Amino acid sequence: MQTIDFTLEWKLKLQNRFINYAKIYSTSDPESESTPSTAQQWNIAKYIFEELKSLGLENVELDGNGYIYAYIPSNLEHDDEPTIGFIAHYDTSPDFNGENVNPQIWDNYDGGDLLLNKETGFTLSPDKFESLKDYVGKTLITTDGTSLLGADDKAGVAEIVTAAEFLLAHPEIKHGRIAIGFTPDEEIGRGAHKFDVEKFGAEWAYTMDGSEAGELEYENFNAAGAVVKIHGLSVHPGYAFGKMVNAALLAAEFVKTLPENETPATTKGFEGFFHLTEMSADVSEAKLQYIIRDHDSEKFEARKKFIQEKVDELNKKYGEGTAEIEVKEQYRNMKQQFEGKMHIIDIAAQAMKDANVEPKIKAIRGGTDGAQLSYMGLPCPNIFAGGMNFHGPYEYVALETMEKAVKVIVNIARAVKKK
């Protein structure tokens, strides 16, 4: 297959597009019940919506829940090929500050420490993050140490939009109809909840939401979120004997009942975990937020049952009503949705090879919109977008990896054949 000529002009378009997206505040909020979960997400949604219209995509729509749909028409004389899609999310994680993002560009990275912030001394170092050694000579985009970057998943959004612009500018590249979708609230597990699969109209799609170059994933965690509330009894400490029930202490006790060796920091590969993401407590009330993950569906169910049992034990020990738990399922492992449909994976793997990228097919220790969409009738594996060290101030992305992702999208578009 002919190599794509991605000139400096297109590289700069990609770089500038990503930086523009990164600067727009779009953090999601797990406590909110609205869609999008935060008002600030509308800012980037409207920005992308107007950009897609200006580029000349067809049937561009921003619906009342913040979902964006757009289409690249087929340029084939006889179009009997399936419509395929590309999807990314524009919200950023609430795990770290996502406001006032100040991206920094480092050309021809030399492999040493990067002083991201002279005032605070905040440094991104290969001594702590060995993956940096793989990017010597590349153009890196980083934070200034005060926020996350948002490459998860604004890199994916920028790659899809740039690939769309590239295809429209190069009609000699033949392809079928291509659907494009952008979602809110993926970071809080709700990105696909109100996605209109029927309207999207694709036979299958790819989320551009992975990390390093070559990642191709069609297995992921089964996922749930759990909120544990503990109710105490506040009494003046001088007169508390036999009366006070300190919710903060009970919360600490509850945390210790979960396995210490089953956390994100102590597991890898296909091992699941309980992850305490947030905790607030005083004498009267305590609240603990967990995410529960496991690739194996039976082990996943066992984890949900286990945490419920620990709440029950707390109630048995301190009195009924002391603790309560709400568990909400977020997404399921999409692997079984690809039985008999492995051509979807094969096409992506070949598109990577044609872009001089070695496919790295593996399971996600996380999830994407694609996991939920696969169960909604839209098979949707995940492809790399390039971001590293997600959800924190050490996040970075290499422009060259983003460029490769654009090439992969274009290669998939022109390689799809009627199955």
C-alpha positions as CSV (number, residue, x, y, z in Angstrom):
1,M,0.0,0.0,0.0
2,Q,1.3,3.5,-0.9
3,T,2.8,5.4,2.0
4,I,0.9,8.5,3.1
5,D,2.8,11.8,2.4
6,F,2.2,13.6,5.7
7,T,4.1,16.9,5.2
8,L,5.3,19.4,7.8
9,E,2.1,21.5,7.1
10,W,-0.1,18.6,8.2
11,K,2.1,17.8,11.2
12,L,1.7,21.4,12.4
13,K,-2.0,21.3,11.8
14,L,-2.2,18.2,14.0
15,Q,0.0,19.7,16.7
16,N,-1.9,23.0,16.8
17,R,-5.2,21.3,16.8
18,F,-4.3,19.2,19.8
19,I,-2.9,22.2,21.7
20,N,-6.1,24.1,21.0
21,Y,-8.2,21.3,22.4
22,A,-5.9,20.7,25.4
23,K,-6.4,24.4,26.5
24,I,-10.2,24.0,26.7
25,Y,-11.3,23.1,30.2
26,S,-13.4,19.9,29.9
27,T,-13.1,17.9,33.1
28,S,-16.1,15.5,33.9
29,D,-17.7,15.0,37.3
30,P,-18.8,11.6,38.7
31,E,-21.0,13.3,41.2
32,S,-23.2,15.0,38.6
33,E,-26.2,13.3,37.1
34,S,-26.4,15.5,34.0
35,T,-25.1,14.8,30.5
36,P,-22.6,16.1,29.9
37,S,-21.7,15.9,33.6
38,T,-20.2,19.4,33.6
39,A,-21.0,22.7,31.9
40,Q,-17.4,23.2,30.7
41,Q,-17.6,20.2,28.4
42,W,-20.0,22.2,26.2
43,N,-17.2,24.6,25.4
44,I,-15.1,22.0,23.6
45,A,-18.1,20.2,22.2
46,K,-19.3,23.4,20.5
47,Y,-15.7,24.2,19.3
48,I,-15.4,20.7,17.7
49,F,-18.9,21.0,16.2
50,E,-18.1,24.3,14.5
51,E,-14.7,23.0,13.3
52,L,-16.2,19.9,11.7
53,K,-18.7,22.1,9.9
54,S,-16.0,24.4,8.6
55,L,-14.0,21.4,7.3
56,G,-16.9,20.3,5.1
57,L,-18.0,17.1,6.8
58,E,-21.6,16.0,6.2
59,N,-24.5,15.8,8.6
60,V,-22.6,17.4,11.5
61,E,-24.7,17.3,14.6
62,L,-24.3,18.2,18.3
63,D,-27.1,16.7,20.2
64,G,-28.7,17.7,23.5
65,N,-26.4,15.5,25.5
66,G,-23.2,16.7,24.0
67,Y,-22.6,13.9,21.6
68,I,-21.1,14.9,18.2
69,Y,-21.8,13.0,15.0
70,A,-20.3,13.7,11.5
71,Y,-19.7,11.9,8.3
72,I,-17.1,11.7,5.5
73,P,-19.0,10.6,2.4
74,S,-17.8,7.7,0.2
75,N,-15.8,8.7,-2.8
76,L,-16.3,5.3,-4.6
77,E,-18.0,5.1,-7.9
78,H,-19.9,1.9,-6.7
79,D,-20.2,2.1,-3.0
80,D,-21.0,-1.4,-1.6
81,E,-18.5,-1.1,1.3
82,P,-19.6,-1.0,5.0
83,T,-19.7,2.3,6.8
84,I,-17.0,2.2,9.5
85,G,-16.5,4.7,12.3
86,F,-13.9,6.4,14.5
87,I,-14.7,7.6,18.0
88,A,-12.9,9.5,20.8
89,H,-13.9,11.4,24.0
90,Y,-13.3,15.0,24.7
91,D,-13.7,15.1,28.5
92,T,-10.7,14.8,30.8
93,S,-10.2,12.9,34.0
94,P,-11.4,14.4,37.4
95,D,-8.4,12.7,39.0
96,F,-6.3,15.8,38.6
97,N,-6.7,19.5,37.8
98,G,-7.8,20.0,34.2
99,E,-8.2,23.8,34.2
100,N,-5.8,26.4,32.8
101,V,-3.8,23.7,30.9
102,N,-0.6,25.2,29.5
103,P,0.9,22.7,27.0
104,Q,4.7,23.0,26.3
105,I,6.5,21.8,23.2
106,W,9.9,20.2,23.4
107,D,11.5,19.7,19.9
108,N,14.1,17.0,19.4
109,Y,14.0,15.7,23.0
110,D,17.5,14.9,24.2
111,G,16.6,12.1,26.7
112,G,17.3,14.1,29.8
113,D,15.2,15.7,32.5
114,L,12.5,18.2,31.4
115,L,12.0,21.1,33.8
116,L,8.3,21.8,33.2
117,N,8.0,24.6,35.7
118,K,10.9,26.8,36.7
119,E,8.9,28.4,39.6
120,T,8.1,25.1,41.3
121,G,10.9,23.0,40.0
122,F,8.5,20.4,38.7
123,T,10.4,17.9,36.5
124,L,9.6,15.1,34.1
125,S,12.5,12.7,34.3
126,P,13.4,9.4,32.6
127,D,14.7,8.3,36.0
128,K,11.1,8.0,37.2
129,F,9.4,7.4,33.8
130,E,11.6,5.1,31.7
131,S,9.3,5.3,28.7
132,L,10.7,8.7,28.0
133,K,13.9,7.0,26.7
134,D,11.9,5.7,23.7
135,Y,11.2,9.3,22.6
136,V,14.7,10.7,22.1
137,G,14.7,12.9,19.0
138,K,11.0,13.3,19.0
139,T,8.8,16.3,19.6
140,L,7.1,16.0,23.0
141,I,4.1,17.9,24.3
142,T,3.9,18.1,28.1
143,T,2.1,20.0,30.9
144,D,3.6,22.8,33.0
145,G,3.3,20.6,36.1
146,T,0.1,22.3,37.4
147,S,-2.4,20.3,35.4
148,L,-3.0,17.1,33.4
149,L,-2.4,17.5,29.6
150,G,-5.6,15.9,28.3
151,A,-4.0,13.7,25.7
152,D,-6.5,11.2,27.1
153,D,-8.3,11.7,24.8
154,K,-7.9,15.0,23.1
155,A,-5.1,13.4,21.2
156,G,-7.6,10.9,19.8
157,V,-10.0,13.7,18.9
158,A,-7.2,15.7,17.1
159,E,-6.1,12.6,15.2
160,I,-9.6,11.8,13.9
161,V,-10.4,15.3,12.9
162,T,-7.0,15.7,11.2
163,A,-7.5,12.4,9.3
164,A,-10.9,13.6,8.2
165,E,-9.5,16.8,6.9
166,F,-6.7,14.9,5.2
167,L,-9.1,12.5,3.4
168,L,-11.3,15.4,2.3
169,A,-8.2,17.1,0.9
170,H,-7.0,13.9,-0.9
171,P,-9.9,12.5,-3.0
172,E,-7.4,10.2,-4.7
173,I,-7.5,8.1,-1.5
174,K,-10.6,5.9,-2.1
175,H,-12.7,5.0,0.8
176,G,-16.3,4.2,1.8
177,R,-18.5,6.2,4.1
178,I,-16.9,7.0,7.4
179,A,-18.8,8.0,10.6
180,I,-17.2,10.1,13.3
181,G,-18.3,10.4,16.9
182,F,-17.1,12.3,19.9
183,T,-18.4,11.7,23.4
184,P,-18.6,13.4,26.8
185,D,-18.0,11.7,30.2
186,E,-15.9,8.7,29.2
187,E,-13.6,9.3,32.1
188,I,-16.5,8.7,34.6
189,G,-17.7,5.6,32.8
190,R,-20.7,7.1,31.0
191,G,-19.3,8.0,27.6
192,A,-21.4,5.6,25.6
193,H,-24.5,5.7,27.8
194,K,-26.5,8.0,25.4
195,F,-24.6,7.3,22.2
196,D,-27.0,6.7,19.3
197,V,-25.6,3.6,17.6
198,E,-28.4,3.5,15.1
199,K,-27.9,7.1,14.1
200,F,-24.1,6.6,13.9
201,G,-24.8,4.0,11.3
202,A,-21.5,2.1,11.3
203,E,-21.0,-1.6,10.9
204,W,-18.1,-1.4,13.3
205,A,-15.8,1.4,14.7
206,Y,-12.5,2.1,16.4
207,T,-11.9,4.2,19.5
208,M,-8.7,6.2,19.3
209,D,-8.0,6.1,23.0
210,G,-5.0,4.0,23.7
211,S,-1.5,4.9,24.8
212,E,1.8,4.0,23.1
213,A,2.2,3.4,19.4
214,G,1.0,0.0,18.2
215,E,-1.6,-0.6,20.9
216,L,-4.6,-2.5,19.6
217,E,-7.0,-3.8,22.2
218,Y,-10.2,-5.8,22.1
219,E,-10.1,-7.0,25.7
220,N,-10.7,-4.9,28.7
221,F,-11.7,-4.9,32.4
222,N,-15.2,-5.6,33.6
223,A,-15.8,-2.4,35.6
224,A,-18.0,-1.1,38.4
225,G,-18.0,1.9,40.6
226,A,-18.9,1.6,44.3
227,V,-19.7,4.3,46.9
228,V,-19.6,3.3,50.6
229,K,-21.2,5.6,53.1
230,I,-20.6,5.2,56.8
231,H,-22.8,6.9,59.4
232,G,-21.3,7.8,62.8
233,L,-22.6,9.4,66.0
234,S,-21.0,12.6,67.0
235,V,-20.9,13.4,70.8
236,H,-18.8,15.9,72.7
237,P,-15.4,14.0,73.2
238,G,-15.5,14.8,76.9
239,Y,-18.7,12.8,77.3
240,A,-18.3,10.3,74.5
241,F,-17.6,7.1,76.5
242,G,-19.9,4.4,75.3
243,K,-21.7,6.7,72.9
244,M,-19.5,8.1,70.1
245,V,-19.3,6.3,66.9
246,N,-16.5,7.8,64.8
247,A,-17.3,7.4,61.2
248,A,-13.7,8.3,60.2
249,L,-12.3,5.5,62.2
250,L,-14.8,3.0,60.8
251,A,-13.8,4.1,57.3
252,A,-10.2,3.4,58.1
253,E,-11.3,0.0,59.5
254,F,-13.3,-0.7,56.3
255,V,-10.4,0.1,54.0
256,K,-8.3,-2.5,55.9
257,T,-10.8,-5.2,55.2
258,L,-10.0,-5.2,51.5
259,P,-7.0,-7.1,50.3
260,E,-3.8,-5.0,50.4
261,N,-2.3,-6.8,47.5
262,E,-5.3,-6.2,45.2
263,T,-4.8,-2.5,44.3
264,P,-3.7,-0.9,41.1
265,A,-0.2,-0.5,42.5
266,T,0.2,-4.2,43.3
267,T,-1.4,-5.8,40.2
268,K,-0.6,-6.2,36.5
269,G,-1.7,-8.1,33.4
270,F,-5.0,-9.8,33.9
271,E,-5.1,-9.3,37.7
272,G,-8.1,-7.3,39.0
273,F,-8.2,-4.8,41.9
274,F,-10.2,-2.6,44.3
275,H,-9.1,1.0,43.9
276,L,-10.0,3.6,46.5
277,T,-10.2,6.8,44.4
278,E,-11.6,9.3,47.0
279,M,-12.3,9.4,50.7
280,S,-13.8,12.1,52.9
281,A,-14.5,11.6,56.6
282,D,-15.3,13.2,59.9
283,V,-16.8,11.9,63.1
284,S,-20.4,12.0,61.8
285,E,-20.1,10.8,58.2
286,A,-17.6,9.1,55.9
287,K,-17.7,8.5,52.2
288,L,-15.4,6.2,50.2
289,Q,-15.4,5.9,46.4
290,Y,-14.0,2.7,44.8
291,I,-13.6,1.4,41.3
292,I,-13.8,-2.4,40.9
293,R,-12.0,-4.1,38.0
294,D,-11.4,-7.6,36.7
295,H,-11.0,-9.1,33.2
296,D,-12.6,-12.4,34.3
297,S,-16.4,-12.0,34.6
298,E,-16.7,-14.6,37.4
299,K,-14.0,-12.9,39.4
300,F,-15.6,-9.6,38.7
301,E,-18.9,-10.8,40.2
302,A,-17.0,-12.2,43.2
303,R,-15.4,-8.8,43.8
304,K,-18.7,-7.1,43.8
305,K,-20.1,-9.7,46.2
306,F,-16.9,-9.4,48.4
307,I,-17.2,-5.7,49.0
308,Q,-20.9,-6.0,49.8
309,E,-20.0,-8.7,52.4
310,K,-17.5,-6.3,54.0
311,V,-20.2,-3.6,54.3
312,D,-22.6,-6.3,55.8
313,E,-19.9,-7.2,58.4
314,L,-19.5,-3.6,59.4
315,N,-23.3,-3.4,60.0
316,K,-23.3,-6.6,62.0
317,K,-20.5,-5.4,64.2
318,Y,-21.7,-1.8,64.8
319,G,-25.4,-2.0,64.2
320,E,-27.7,-2.1,61.1
321,G,-27.6,1.1,59.2
322,T,-24.0,2.0,60.1
323,A,-22.9,1.5,56.5
324,E,-24.4,1.3,53.1
325,I,-23.1,0.7,49.6
326,E,-24.2,1.5,46.1
327,V,-22.5,-0.4,43.2
328,K,-23.0,0.7,39.6
329,E,-21.8,-1.3,36.7
330,Q,-19.8,0.7,34.2
331,Y,-18.8,-1.6,31.3
332,R,-18.0,-5.2,30.4
333,N,-15.1,-7.0,28.8
334,M,-15.8,-6.6,25.0
335,K,-13.7,-9.7,24.0
336,Q,-16.7,-12.0,23.4
337,Q,-18.3,-9.4,21.1
338,F,-15.5,-10.1,18.5
339,E,-16.2,-13.8,18.1
340,G,-16.5,-14.4,14.3
341,K,-15.5,-10.7,13.6
342,M,-11.7,-10.8,13.9
343,H,-11.4,-9.2,10.4
344,I,-12.1,-5.9,12.4
345,I,-8.8,-6.5,14.3
346,D,-6.9,-7.8,11.3
347,I,-7.7,-4.7,9.2
348,A,-6.4,-2.4,12.0
349,A,-3.3,-4.5,12.5
350,Q,-2.4,-4.4,8.8
351,A,-3.1,-0.6,8.7
352,M,-0.5,-0.3,11.5
353,K,2.0,-2.3,9.6
354,D,1.4,-0.2,6.5
355,A,2.2,2.9,8.6
356,N,5.4,1.2,9.8
357,V,4.0,0.6,13.3
358,E,4.3,-2.8,14.9
359,P,0.9,-3.9,16.3
360,K,0.9,-4.7,20.0
361,I,-2.3,-6.6,20.6
362,K,-3.1,-6.7,24.3
363,A,-5.7,-6.4,27.0
364,I,-6.6,-2.9,28.4
365,R,-6.1,-2.4,32.1
366,G,-8.9,0.0,31.9
367,G,-11.8,0.7,29.5
368,T,-13.0,2.8,26.7
369,D,-16.3,3.8,25.2
370,G,-15.7,0.9,22.8
371,A,-16.4,-1.6,25.6
372,Q,-19.9,-0.4,26.1
373,L,-20.5,0.3,22.4
374,S,-19.5,-3.3,21.6
375,Y,-22.4,-4.5,23.8
376,M,-24.7,-2.0,22.2
377,G,-24.2,-3.6,18.8
378,L,-21.2,-1.6,17.6
379,P,-18.0,-3.7,17.7
380,C,-15.4,-1.2,18.7
381,P,-11.8,-2.1,19.5
382,N,-9.3,0.4,20.8
383,I,-6.3,1.9,18.9
384,F,-3.4,3.9,20.3
385,A,-3.6,7.7,20.5
386,G,-0.2,8.3,21.9
387,G,-0.6,9.8,25.3
388,M,1.5,8.6,28.2
389,N,1.2,9.0,32.0
390,F,-2.5,9.7,31.8
391,H,-4.5,11.6,34.5
392,G,-1.8,13.6,36.1
393,P,0.9,16.4,35.7
394,Y,3.5,14.0,34.2
395,E,1.3,13.3,31.1
396,Y,2.9,13.8,27.7
397,V,2.4,12.8,24.1
398,A,4.8,12.6,21.1
399,L,3.8,14.4,18.0
400,E,5.3,11.6,15.9
401,T,3.0,9.0,17.6
402,M,0.0,11.2,16.9
403,E,1.1,11.4,13.3
404,K,1.3,7.6,13.1
405,A,-2.2,7.4,14.5
406,V,-3.5,9.6,11.8
407,K,-1.9,7.4,9.2
408,V,-3.5,4.3,10.7
409,I,-6.9,5.9,10.5
410,V,-6.4,6.8,6.8
411,N,-5.0,3.3,6.1
412,I,-8.1,1.7,7.7
413,A,-10.4,3.9,5.8
414,R,-8.9,2.9,2.4
415,A,-8.4,-0.8,3.3
416,V,-12.0,-1.7,4.4
417,K,-13.7,-4.1,2.0
418,K,-17.1,-5.6,1.9
419,K,-17.2,-8.6,4.2
